[in-house]
Amino acid sequence: MKKILLIEDNKEVRENTAEILELAGYLVATAPDGKKGVEEVKKSIPDLIICDIMMPVLDGYGVLHMLNKDSKTSSIPFIFLTAKAERSDMRKGMEMGADDYITKPFDKIELLNAVESRLRKADSIKKEYASTQMVLEV
């Protein structure tokens, strides 16, 4: 079962989004702010991170920046889920290395499609890397 970390300061959005993901068969951990989110990532490396941008303590950009600095967490697929819908905000997130950007309010199918797509891509990259390693070892 794939593990997703949801970092969202709005309790209602966090609980509703976690429920959508759990009903789709994912194991979901949550964090109410960026600082706790980074701590959770380092404790138990998730398969994917969904993160709000505007949060107290450490915003989503800060979370992504910190995770990108660590080789253990830099390759985890990262999706911004935010009310910041300006094109410049979206560009900033993508330039920092986010894999996707979903604006609130969002449709649950849009969320699940983005999650499935990012997990498929990550699995594909892992398989390619593993097959490359096997060739190099022979």
Number of C-alpha atoms within 10 A of each C-alpha: 7 11 18 24 24 27 29 28 20 12 11 10 13 18 14 12 20 20 14 16 20 15 10 10 12 15 16 19 18 21 20 18 24 26 19 15 23 20 11 17 21 13 9 11 15 20 21 23 25 25 31 28 25 18 18 13 11 16 20 26 21 15 20 24 15 14 19 17 10 11 9 12 18 15 14 21 21 24 26 25 23 21 14 17 12 9 9 10 14 18 13 12 21 16 10 12 18 23 16 18 23 21 16 13 10 13 11 13 10 10 20 14 12 17 21 12 13 20 18 12 13 17 13 12 12 12 12 12 12 12 12 11 11 10 9 8 7 5
